[in-house]
C-alpha cells in the first residue's frame, strides 16, 4: 500500500473550480525508498528542486489531507525499514536492490529510475501512481 503526494492546484476564488492539475510530488510505499517524481520540463530534477517548488504551496496526500512542508520532507528523508522480509527481493532482482536502512530501491536505468538521493529517496521519471 502506498500514498501519493501532490502540490494542490490553484482554484478559482469565485467558483472553487481547479485551474489545473495537482502536481505529483511522489509516492511513499512501505519497505521502499520514497519515489520523487522527476519533471525535467519544470526544472524538477532532485530533492532541492522539490523543496524550492513546495515553498508556499499547499501539499496534500491522495486522500486530500493537508501535509505541511516540514512533514513532507520528513516523509521523504526519514524512512526506515527494520523488518523488511528479504525473500521478497528474489522476485525483483532485475530491477530492485537493497538500499539505505534496509529499504528497497529501483536500480538506476535510463527509463525509470534516474538517480538515488543521498538519503532514502530516488528520482523517478514518467507517469506513476
N, C-alpha and C positions, 0 to 999 in steps of 0.2 A: 504494500500500500504506500502510495506517495502523496505528496502535497505540492501543487504548483503555486508559484507566487508571481504577482503582477504589479506593475505601476498602473494604478487606476486611470482610465481615460477621463479627460475633461468632460463635463456635462454642461448642457445649455442651462443658463440660470433661469430662463423662462419656463421651459417645459421639462427640464431634468433629463432630456434625451442625451445619450452618449454621443460625443462629437468625433469619436474614433474608436479604435480597438484598445483594450488593455494591453500593455506592453509586458510580454513574458520575461520575467527575470530568470526563472529556473525552477528546478524541481528537487525536492528532498525526498529520498526513499530510504527506508530503514536498511542499514547494512552497506550503503553505497556512499561514495563521495557526493557532495552537492553538485548538481549539474547546472552550471551557469550558462545561460543562453548567449552565445556569441552572435552579435548582429553587426558585422563589419560595415554595412551600408549606413549605420547610425553611429559609427566610431565606438562601438562597444566590443572590446576585444579582451578585456581582463577584469579582474575584480575592482581595480581602481576606477576604471571607466564606469562600472555599475555604481560604485559609491558616489561618484560625481553626479551621475544621472538621477539617482534616488533622492538627492538633497531637495527638500521642499515638496516632495511628491507624496501622495497617499499610496501606501503599499497595502495590498490585500492578498489574502490567500484564495484558493479556488472556492472556498465556502463563503467568500465575501467578507470575512473577518479582517479588520484593520490590524496591521502589523507595523510597529514602529521601525524606523530605520535601524536603530540600535539592535532591536530584536532580530531583524532580518540579517544583519551582519553576524550576529551570534549564531543563528541557524546555519549560516554558510561556513563560518570559521571554527566553530567549537563542536565538531562532530566526532563522536567516538563510537566504537562498537566492541564491547568487551567480550561478547559471547557469540561471535559470528560462526555459524556452522561450516567448517572448512570443506566438507564433501560437496557442498553446493557449487564450488568453483569448478569441479570436474566437468560439468556440462558447459562451462563458459570459457575454457582456456583459450579459445581462438580470439576472443575479443575483450576479456576482462582479466584483471590481475589484482593481487592484494596490495593495497597502498597503506598510507599512514593509519594508525590507530586500528589496524585490522579491518579496514573498510575496503570494499570492492571499488575498483575504478576501471573505466574503459581504457583499453590500450590506445595510445596515440596513433591516429591514422590520418590520411588526407581527406577523409569524407565526413567523419562524425566527431571524433574527439580531437580537437585541435591542440590542446595543451593541458597540463596539470598545473594547478596553482602551487604556491609554496606551503599550502595547508591542504585540508581535505576537500578540495573542490577541483572541478575540471571545467574547461571551456568546451561547450558542445555547439555544433552548428546545425542549421536546418530546423525543420519543424519537429517538435516532440512534445509529449504531454505526460 
